[in-house]
Amino acid sequence: MAYQNLTLLTDLYELTMMQGYFNEKSNDTVVFDAFYRRNPSGNGYAITAGLEQIIEYVKNLSFAYDDIDYLRGLGIFSDDFLEYLAGFHFTGDIYAIPEGSIVFPQEPLVKVIAPIMEAQLVETAILNILNHQSLIATKASRVCFAANGDGIMEFGLRRAQGPDAGTLGARAAVIGGCIGTSNVLCGQIFDIPVLGTHAHSWIMSFPDEYTAFKTYADMYPDACILLVDTYDTLKSGVPNAIRVFEEMKAAGISSKKYGIRLDSGDLAYLSKKARKMLDAAGFPDAVISASSDLDEYLIDSLKTQGAAITSWGVGTNLITSADCPAFGGVYKLAAIKKEGEEQFTAKIKISENPAKITNPGNKTVFRLIDKETGKLKADLIALADEVYDTSKDLEIFHPIDTWKRSTLKGGTYEIEEILIPIFKKGQCVYDSPKTMDIRAFCQRELDLLWDESRRLVNPQEVYVDLSKPLYDLKMNLLNKRGNKA
């Protein structure tokens, strides 16, 4: 997981298009937006993640000698183009919504303003990084919401699609709300808590269950969580765990955290029975944690059934986002400025599917917060040069169902521009926070949402509106294209 040169982490057609622009001596300045069209897993929002890795990628973007030799060997690139690539570096601007932010369909998560060859090259890597981590952060947020304040431990490394997905996915899961990960490499790189207990093999390697428990407790008295379902949970596992806890108590050992873990069987039934046994033995503060192919729906169901579980280890279904394995982010051209021109010319992609019609122009995103409740009222996609005065009334409307309108009275709302500068003229102007600080920021972001927009099934839509100038621009372009057809 040491530094890799990711410059060739791109689709071939990015390079062939670059050569086309090079041959045509066309290197206009362009605006590209990276956004997504639909929330994953039927959710009411997404959480953006991966910006730190995008920054590292752009900072280190250069073609090594081996890269040039490889491209030359493909036999499709000219020597003068390869010579250009040998001196390549990114010179443009990048704006992004910070990691840990709640975000919604259609709004730009990353905006690239750069010469077209540069903007084209970075497309694939930006989408690869942004899509994966945003997907896992969003899934983690759903799982944590279902747990309703209980700690969620990310346990998915062995089921992830490779080391990068396991490590960066664990980082994203912590951003989304997990309290830590079993992935030690992720803990080292990103300075996040590493958590874990022991496996069934630990129990099976000893002559008996009690000896295995006792040995583990002697080694780790301050983090003594015992896996009790190797042989028989209620007849063997829990009684042996209680025996060990009693011996620790008699020896004057005060554990900071102790308890049991369930990994199979009817978790609701077993946890309730185990809770009664632990309480009767004088250990009401013993933790009952659970794993076993959990996801947000199973956790929600178990809590509804009154399961006595307060700590959850979630692996496969979280690290792979099993029910929704792709985020679906796209990267679309929004504006072009020809050499010698002062203003951008807006561009629009038209489709028979209304959701695939892009929003044109050089844009930004404003967040509108209701002062009285502190809750999110709406997000507003606007042209980059628009300015708003919160002392004045602001009418917002749905970009498709335009009859859905709302007026925010002057003085009742706050407005914040959330698409912020990351690179200016090729130089990074943004310092990435630590992962645990991003996690804390994400929790504050989630507090902006009403619970109705966080529920697991059929959440209330959070409105993302277009400003009047942007809406008018979009309609004018659509009408012009329609007349040409």
C-alpha positions, 0 to 999 in steps of 0.5 A: 500500500506504499505510494503508487504512480496512478497516472496510468489509472485511466481509460484508454480513450482518455489518452486517445482523446488527449492525442486528438486534442493535441493534434488539433492544437485544441486545449480550450479551458473546460468545466467538468462536473463529477456528480451522481444521479441516484442515491445508493441503497434507496437512501435519502442522501449520500456521504462524499468521501475520497477527496484526500486520495484524489488530492494525492493522485493529482499532486503526483500526476506525472508520466514516468519513463516506464509509462512513456515506454509502455504507451509507445509500445502500444503503437497508437501514440505519436512521438510528439504527443508522448513528448508532451506527456513526458512533461505533463503536470496538472495546472488547473483548478479543482473544487469539491464538497468536503469529505463527510458532507451529506450530498444529493443527486445532480449536485457537483461533488467535484468540479474540474476547471482546466485545459481540456487535455488535463481535465480529460485525463483525470476523469477516470481516477476521480470517479474511481476514488470518489465512487467507491469511498462515497458508496461505502461511507453512505452504506456505513451511515445507514448501518450506524443509523439502524444501530441507533447509537450503538457502536459499529465496528468495521470487520470486512477486510477479508471479504473486500475486493482486494487490499485497496478496497479493504483499506480505503473502504474501511476509512470510508466506513469510519467517515460514515460513522463506524467507531473503528476497524479490524484493518490494522493497515488502515489504522496505521495509515489513517490513525483510526481505532483498530478493534477486534476479539478472537476467532473460533480457532482460538477456542478450538486450539485449546483443550477446552473452552474455559482454558481458552477464555482464561488464557485470553483474559489473562493477556487482555484484561482491559479488552476481554470480549469472549466469543461464546458460540464455538460449541454451545452458546448458552450451555457452555460459552456464556457459563464459561465466560461468566466463570472467567469474569468471576475469577477476574473480579475475585482477583481484583481485576477491573476491566475497562471493557469486557463481555461476550460476542455472538457470531451465529444462531438466533441473535435476538433469542441468544442475546436476551438469554445471555443478558439475563445470565450475565445480569444474574451473575452480577455483570450487568455492564458486560457488553454483548456484541454480535457479528454474523453477516449483519446489515442495516436491515438485520440490525434494525430487525434485531433491535425491534425484537428487543435484542440485548446487543449494544455493539455490532461487528459488520463485515461483508455487507458493509465493505462491499455494499452488497445490496448496491455495489456501485455508486454511479457517479459520472463526469460530464462536460458543462462549459468551454472557454475558447482561447482568447475568450473571457467567458465560458460557453455553457454546454448541455447533454440531452437525453430522452431520460430527463435524469440524464440531461445535464445542468450546464455552465460553471456552477456551485452549490449552496446549502440552505439551512433553516435558522429556527430548526437548524435543519437543511431546507434544500441545496441550491445548484447555482451559477458560480457568479451568483450572490445571495443576500439572506436578508431578502426572500428567496424563492426556490423550486423543483427543477423538474416539477416546477410548480413545487415552490417554496419561499424562504423569508429573509432573515429566516435562513442561512446560506453556505457555499459548499463547493470549495477550492481544492487546487488553484492553478495546479497548486493544492490550497486545501489541507485534508483533515484527519479521518476521525475529524472528518467522521466528527464533521460527518456526524454534524452534517447528518444532524442537518437531516430530519429523521424522515430523510434518514429512514431506511425505507422510502425516505423523504426526499431532500430537495436539490433546486436549480437557481432561477438563472441556471434554470433559465440557462438550461431551458434556453439551451434545451429550446435551442436544441429542440428547434434545431432538431 
